[in-house]
Amino acid sequence: MAPFDSYTIGESIEQSNRWPNQLSEKLRESSFEVEIKMIAKTGWSTDELLRALTSSKNLGTGYNMFSLLV
């Protein structure tokens, strides 16, 4: 795997090196359908993430996996 940074969404690195993108690429290689939705922003607390998740109108339903790096 490529190098990563410690920020929530990998602001300082190429998109292909961000953890969610690396994970989705590996899943796609195993024939999984993957859609990435990055909700959190760098520096957010868990309270901020929870507020964003509960107030978001476009998340949809039917997720089989949720990833949270802490």
C-alpha positions in Angstrom: 0.0 0.0 0.0 1.1 3.6 -0.6 2.0 6.0 2.1 -0.7 7.8 4.0 -1.0 10.8 6.3 -2.7 11.2 9.6 -5.5 13.5 8.5 -9.1 12.2 8.3 -9.4 12.6 4.5 -5.7 12.6 3.5 -5.6 16.3 2.4 -1.9 16.4 1.9 -1.5 13.3 -0.4 -2.8 12.2 -3.8 -6.3 10.8 -3.8 -5.0 7.3 -4.8 -3.0 7.2 -1.6 -5.9 8.0 0.7 -7.0 5.2 2.9 -10.6 5.1 1.7 -9.4 5.1 -1.9 -6.9 2.3 -1.2 -9.5 0.2 0.5 -12.1 0.7 -2.2 -9.5 -0.2 -4.9 -8.7 -3.5 -3.1 -12.4 -4.3 -2.7 -13.0 -3.6 -6.4 -10.2 -6.0 -7.3 -12.2 -8.6 -5.4 -15.3 -7.8 -7.5 -17.1 -5.8 -4.9 -19.2 -2.7 -5.9 -17.9 0.2 -3.9 -19.0 3.8 -3.6 -17.0 6.2 -1.4 -18.6 8.9 0.6 -16.2 10.9 2.8 -18.3 12.7 5.3 -15.7 13.9 7.9 -13.4 16.8 7.5 -9.8 17.1 8.8 -9.9 18.2 12.5 -13.5 17.2 13.2 -14.4 15.7 16.5 -16.8 12.6 16.7 -19.5 15.0 17.8 -19.1 17.0 14.5 -19.2 13.7 12.5 -22.3 12.6 14.3 -24.1 15.9 13.5 -23.1 15.6 9.9 -24.3 12.1 9.6 -27.7 12.8 11.2 -28.3 16.0 9.3 -27.2 14.7 5.8 -29.9 14.4 3.3 -28.0 12.5 0.6 -26.5 9.5 2.4 -29.1 7.1 1.3 -29.6 3.6 2.8 -28.5 0.1 2.4 -24.8 0.4 3.4 -23.0 -2.9 4.1 -19.9 -1.3 5.4 -18.8 1.8 7.2 -15.2 2.7 8.0 -14.1 5.1 10.7 -10.4 5.8 11.4 -9.7 7.3 14.8 
